[in-house]
Amino acid sequence: MSLPAKRRKFDLEEEQSVEGYIHSVSPIKTSKNNNRYFNAVVQESDKFTDLVSYKADLHEQMEDMEKKK
């Protein structure tokens, strides 16, 4: 039985720059702790990365980016 790969967590204060396409933006969801979040996928030139954002105010921007492929 293999162990799942470790997932990297990023410091929210540290700015991250990614160049790619946005796919599969989910509707805004609410966690058990009443935190609002959404999921998306970022397609870079060589890989796909799952994204979870707790900044619900970015949701509309992400949906727009997804449509402007």
Secondary structure, 3 states (H helix, E strand, C coil): CCCCCCCCCCCCCCCCCCCCEEECCCCCEECCCCCEEEEEEEECCCCEEEEEECCHHHHHHHHHHHHCC
